[in-house]
Every structure is written in C-alpha cells, then in structure tokens.
Amino acid sequence: MSVIWKNHASRLMDFVNNNNEVQAHLYLEQLMLLPLDIQDKIINDISHLPYCNCESVSNIISQYMMFDLR
C-alpha cells in the first residue's frame, strides 16, 4: 500500500480504536465521499480485525474503493 493510504488508515484506526464512530464517518465522508452504508461497512470491518494495523486497515479501505469497470 502507498504511504498516503497508510496515513489515512492510521487516522481512521485512531478514530475506531477510540470508539469515535462519528469522527470516523466524517473522516471517510471527507476523504473519499463514500455513502453512509459503505462507511458503516468499512468501520465494521475495521472493528472486527483480529490485529488492527495500518496495512490491514488500508487493505479494507482500498477494497471498498475498487470500482467495477465492466
């Protein structure tokens, strides 16, 4: 993952680890203009990680940023 994604992941991880779901939603909304349901899925996936680190969080974010180009 790129340094930018890892930085975004780190910030998002801090919000989730501090149980600040509102800030996490606002961050995702500002960062990627994602709809609320996708934000919920990202936050839920992060909160269920067995070991939360920048790499795993950035992988989750990038997974939801992939667009189907068919």
TIKERO-887688 format. One record per residue: residue in three letters; x, z, y of N, C-alpha, C in turn. Coordinates in steps of 0.2 Angstrom, whole numbers, padded with zeros to 4 digits, always signed. Layout:
N
ALAXZYXZYXZY/...
END
This chain:
70
MET+0004+0000-0006+0000+0000+0000+0004+0000+0006/SER+0002-0003+0011+0005-0003+0018+0006+0004+0021/VAL+0010+0004+0026+0011+0011+0029+0005+0012+0033/ILE+0002+0007+0036-0005+0008+0040-0010+0011+0036/TRP-0011+0008+0030-0016+0011+0025-0015+0018+0023/LYS-0008+0019+0022-0007+0026+0020-0008+0031+0026/ASN-0007+0029+0032-0008+0033+0038-0016+0034+0038/HIS-0020+0029+0038-0027+0030+0038-0029+0035+0032/ALA-0026+0034+0026-0028+0038+0021-0026+0045+0022/SER-0021+0047+0025-0019+0053+0027-0023+0057+0031/ARG-0025+0053+0036-0030+0056+0041-0037+0057+0038/LEU-0039+0053+0034-0046+0054+0030-0045+0059+0025/MET-0040+0060+0022-0039+0065+0017-0039+0072+0020/ASP-0036+0073+0026-0037+0079+0030-0044+0081+0032/PHE-0048+0076+0034-0055+0077+0035-0059+0080+0029/VAL-0057+0076+0023-0061+0078+0017-0059+0085+0015/ASN-0052+0086+0015-0049+0092+0012-0052+0098+0016/ASN-0053+0097+0023-0056+0102+0027-0063+0103+0027/ASN-0066+0099+0023-0074+0099+0022-0077+0097+0029/ASN-0074+0092+0032-0076+0090+0039-0079+0083+0037/GLU-0085+0083+0034-0088+0076+0032-0090+0072+0038/VAL-0092+0075+0043-0094+0072+0049-0089+0068+0053/GLN-0083+0071+0053-0077+0068+0056-0075+0062+0051/ALA-0075+0063+0045-0073+0058+0040-0078+0052+0041/HIS-0084+0053+0042-0089+0047+0043-0087+0044+0050/LEU-0086+0048+0055-0084+0045+0061-0078+0041+0061/TYR-0073+0044+0057-0067+0040+0057-0067+0033+0053/LEU-0071+0034+0047-0072+0027+0044-0076+0022+0048/GLU-0081+0025+0052-0085+0020+0056-0081+0017+0061/GLN-0077+0021+0064-0072+0018+0070-0067+0014+0067/LEU-0064+0016+0061-0059+0012+0058-0061+0006+0056/MET-0066+0005+0052-0067-0001+0048-0074-0003+0049/LEU-0078+0000+0053-0085-0002+0055-0089-0003+0048/LEU-0088+0002+0044-0092+0002+0037-0099+0005+0038/PRO-0103+0002+0034-0110+0005+0034-0110+0012+0031/LEU-0115+0016+0033-0115+0023+0031-0115+0024+0023/ASP-0118+0020+0019-0118+0020+0012-0111+0019+0009/ILE-0107+0015+0012-0101+0014+0010-0096+0019+0011/GLN-0097+0022+0017-0094+0028+0020-0095+0034+0015/ASP-0101+0035+0013-0103+0040+0008-0099+0039+0001/LYS-0099+0033-0001-0095+0031-0007-0088+0033-0007/ILE-0085+0031-0001-0078+0032-0001-0076+0040-0001/ILE-0080+0043+0003-0079+0051+0004-0081+0054-0003/ASN-0086+0052-0006-0087+0054-0013-0081+0053-0018/ASP-0079+0047-0018-0073+0045-0022-0067+0049-0021/ILE-0066+0050-0014-0060+0054-0012-0061+0062-0015/SER-0067+0064-0014-0068+0071-0015-0068+0073-0023/HIS-0068+0067-0027-0068+0068-0034-0061+0066-0037/LEU-0056+0065-0033-0050+0064-0036-0047+0070-0039/PRO-0043+0069-0045-0040+0075-0048-0034+0077-0044/TYR-0031+0072-0041-0025+0074-0036-0025+0070-0030/CYS-0027+0073-0025-0028+0069-0018-0021+0068-0015/ASN-0019+0061-0015-0013+0060-0011-0014+0053-0007/CYS-0010+0051-0003-0011+0045+0002-0012+0039-0002/GLU-0008+0038-0008-0008+0032-0012-0015+0032-0015/SER-0018+0037-0018-0024+0036-0021-0030+0035-0016/VAL-0030+0039-0010-0035+0038-0005-0034+0031-0002/SER-0028+0028-0001-0028+0021+0002-0030+0016-0004/ASN-0029+0017-0010-0032+0013-0015-0040+0013-0015/ILE-0043+0019-0014-0050+0019-0013-0052+0015-0007/ILE-0049+0016-0002-0051+0013+0004-0051+0005+0004/SER-0045+0003+0001-0044-0004+0000-0049-0007-0005/GLN-0051-0003-0010-0056-0005-0015-0063-0007-0011/TYR-0065-0003-0007-0071-0005-0003-0070-0010+0003/MET-0064-0012+0004-0063-0017+0009-0062-0024+0006/MET-0062-0024+0000-0061-0031-0003-0068-0034-0003/PHE-0068-0040+0000-0074-0044+0001-0074-0050-0005/ASP-0080-0051-0007-0081-0056-0012-0081-0063-0009/LEU-0076-0067-0010-0076-0073-0006-0078-0079-0010/ARG-0083-0078-0015-0086-0083-0019-0090-0087-0015/
END
